[in-house]
Amino acid sequence: MRRNRESSSVLIKASPNSTFDILLQKAQKEGRIGGTHRCAVCGMTHQTESEASTCCAMLRERPHR
C-alpha cells in the first residue's frame, strides 16, 4: 500500500495481488462476506440459514470444562 499524494489519508493498492482478489471474490460468492444469515457463535455470514446454523455446531455441542 502507498499513500495518495493528493490526500495523505487515502491508501492506494501498490500492486495487484491476484490471490487476495480471488479469495475475496470466493468469500463474497459463498456468502462469507455480505451474507444475510449470521452464525450465532462466530458471527460469520452465510447465504442460507442452514449453513449459518451448522457453522459452529461442533463448538455449541461440545460440553464446557
C-alpha positions as CSV (number, residue, x, y, z in Angstrom):
1,M,0.0,0.0,0.0
2,R,1.1,3.5,-0.6
3,R,-0.3,6.9,0.2
4,N,-2.1,9.1,-2.3
5,R,-0.1,12.3,-2.8
6,E,-3.3,14.4,-3.1
7,S,-4.9,13.1,0.1
8,S,-2.5,11.7,2.7
9,S,-5.2,9.7,4.4
10,V,-6.1,7.6,1.4
11,L,-4.3,4.3,0.8
12,I,-3.9,3.0,-2.8
13,K,-3.1,-0.6,-3.7
14,A,0.5,-0.5,-4.8
15,S,0.5,-3.7,-6.9
16,P,-2.2,-6.2,-7.9
17,N,-2.5,-9.2,-5.7
18,S,-4.4,-11.8,-7.6
19,T,-4.5,-14.3,-4.7
20,F,-6.2,-11.8,-2.5
21,D,-8.7,-10.8,-5.2
22,I,-9.5,-14.4,-5.9
23,L,-10.1,-15.3,-2.2
24,L,-12.2,-12.1,-1.7
25,Q,-14.4,-13.0,-4.7
26,K,-14.7,-16.6,-3.5
27,A,-15.7,-15.4,0.0
28,Q,-18.3,-13.0,-1.4
29,K,-19.7,-15.7,-3.7
30,E,-20.0,-18.1,-0.8
31,G,-21.7,-15.5,1.4
32,R,-19.0,-15.3,4.0
33,I,-18.8,-11.6,3.2
34,G,-22.2,-9.8,2.9
35,G,-24.3,-12.9,3.5
36,T,-27.7,-12.4,5.1
37,H,-27.6,-15.2,7.7
38,R,-25.2,-14.9,10.6
39,C,-23.7,-17.7,12.7
40,A,-24.7,-17.2,16.4
41,V,-21.2,-18.3,17.7
42,C,-18.6,-16.7,15.4
43,G,-20.6,-14.1,13.5
44,M,-19.6,-15.2,10.1
45,T,-22.3,-14.6,7.5
46,H,-23.7,-17.3,5.2
47,Q,-26.1,-17.5,2.2
48,T,-28.6,-19.8,4.0
49,E,-29.9,-20.2,7.5
50,S,-28.9,-23.9,7.5
51,E,-25.3,-23.1,6.7
52,A,-25.3,-20.5,9.4
53,S,-26.7,-22.9,12.0
54,T,-24.2,-25.7,11.2
55,C,-21.2,-23.3,11.0
56,C,-20.1,-23.8,14.6
57,A,-22.3,-26.7,15.6
58,M,-19.4,-28.7,16.9
59,L,-18.5,-25.8,19.3
60,R,-22.1,-25.5,20.5
61,E,-22.5,-29.2,21.2
62,R,-19.1,-29.6,22.9
63,P,-19.5,-29.6,26.8
64,H,-17.7,-26.8,28.6
65,R,-15.0,-27.9,31.1
